[in-house]
C-alpha cells in the first residue's frame, strides 16, 4: 500500500496576461531509496515518487522524473506564463501505485 501524503501548492490566484508566475509544490512522501536498513538489519523496501507533472488548461507545462537520491517530501519551484484563466493540475505518482493530485485555479485579468 502506498503512503502518499498531502499535496500542497502555493501560487498566486490572479495575474495579468503575459505575467510570469512562480509555482511551488510539495508532496509528503517517505522517499525510501531501498538501500537503508531497519534496526534489525533488513533492507527497507524501495518506495519513491517516480513522476511529477503539471498541466495548465489541459496542456502539460512541467514534468519531472524522480530517482532514489531525491529527499523526503519532494519540493519543486517552477514558473509559468499566465495566458488564460484556468486550472493548473498537479500529479505525483509513486512506484507502489500511489497517486496524489492537487488543483489550483488562476484568474487572468
C-alpha positions as CSV (number, residue, x, y, z in Angstrom):
1,X,0.0,0.0,0.0
2,X,1.3,3.4,-0.9
3,X,1.9,6.1,1.7
4,X,1.3,9.2,-0.4
5,X,0.7,12.1,1.8
6,X,-0.9,15.5,1.3
7,X,0.0,17.6,-1.8
8,X,0.5,21.3,-1.3
9,X,0.6,24.0,-3.9
10,X,1.4,27.7,-3.5
11,X,0.8,30.1,-6.3
12,X,-1.0,33.4,-7.0
13,X,-4.7,33.3,-7.7
14,X,-4.7,36.3,-10.0
15,X,-2.2,37.5,-12.6
16,X,-2.1,39.9,-15.6
17,X,-2.0,38.3,-19.1
18,X,1.7,37.6,-20.0
19,X,2.9,37.8,-16.4
20,X,5.3,35.1,-15.2
21,X,4.1,33.4,-12.1
22,X,6.0,31.3,-9.5
23,X,4.6,27.9,-8.6
24,X,5.8,26.0,-5.5
25,X,4.7,22.4,-4.9
26,X,5.4,19.8,-2.2
27,X,4.1,16.3,-1.6
28,X,4.5,14.4,1.7
29,X,6.3,11.1,0.9
30,X,8.9,9.0,2.7
31,X,11.1,8.5,-0.4
32,X,12.8,5.3,0.7
33,X,15.7,4.5,-1.6
34,X,15.8,0.8,-1.0
35,X,19.4,1.0,0.3
36,X,18.7,1.7,4.0
37,X,18.4,-1.0,6.7
38,X,16.0,-1.1,9.6
39,X,17.1,-1.6,13.2
40,X,17.1,-5.4,12.7
41,X,19.3,-5.2,9.6
42,X,16.7,-5.9,7.0
43,X,16.5,-3.8,3.9
44,X,13.7,-1.2,3.8
45,X,11.8,-1.6,0.6
46,X,12.2,1.0,-2.1
47,X,9.3,3.5,-2.2
48,X,9.8,6.6,-4.2
49,X,7.8,9.2,-6.2
50,X,8.7,8.4,-9.8
51,X,7.0,11.2,-11.7
52,X,5.5,14.6,-11.2
53,X,3.8,16.7,-13.8
54,X,1.8,19.8,-14.1
55,X,-0.8,20.8,-16.7
56,X,-2.3,24.2,-17.4
57,X,-5.7,24.2,-19.1
58,X,-5.1,20.6,-20.2
59,X,-1.7,21.2,-21.7
60,X,1.4,19.8,-19.9
61,X,3.8,22.6,-18.9
62,X,6.2,20.8,-16.5
63,X,7.3,17.2,-16.0
64,X,10.0,15.7,-13.7
65,X,11.2,12.1,-13.3
66,X,12.5,11.4,-9.8
67,X,15.1,8.9,-8.6
68,X,16.1,7.4,-5.2
69,X,18.5,10.2,-4.5
70,X,15.6,12.7,-4.0
71,X,15.0,13.6,-0.4
72,X,11.8,13.1,1.6
73,X,8.8,15.3,0.7
74,X,9.9,16.4,-2.8
75,X,9.6,20.1,-3.4
76,X,9.6,21.9,-6.8
77,X,9.6,25.5,-7.8
78,X,9.0,26.5,-11.4
79,X,7.5,29.3,-13.4
80,X,4.6,29.7,-16.0
81,X,3.3,32.5,-18.1
82,X,-0.3,33.5,-17.4
83,X,-2.0,33.2,-20.7
84,X,-5.7,32.5,-19.9
85,X,-7.8,31.9,-16.8
86,X,-7.9,28.2,-16.0
87,X,-6.8,25.3,-13.8
88,X,-3.4,24.0,-13.0
89,X,-3.5,20.3,-12.2
90,X,-0.5,18.7,-10.4
91,X,0.0,15.0,-10.3
92,X,2.6,12.9,-8.4
93,X,2.8,9.1,-8.9
94,X,4.9,6.7,-6.9
95,X,6.3,3.2,-7.6
96,X,3.7,1.4,-5.5
97,X,0.7,2.8,-7.4
98,X,0.0,5.8,-5.2
99,X,-1.2,9.0,-6.8
100,X,-1.6,12.4,-5.3
101,X,-3.2,15.3,-7.1
102,X,-3.9,19.0,-6.5
103,X,-5.6,21.7,-8.5
104,X,-5.3,25.5,-8.4
105,X,-7.2,28.0,-10.3
106,X,-5.7,31.1,-11.9
107,X,-7.7,34.1,-12.9
108,X,-6.0,36.1,-15.7
109,X,-7.1,39.8,-15.9
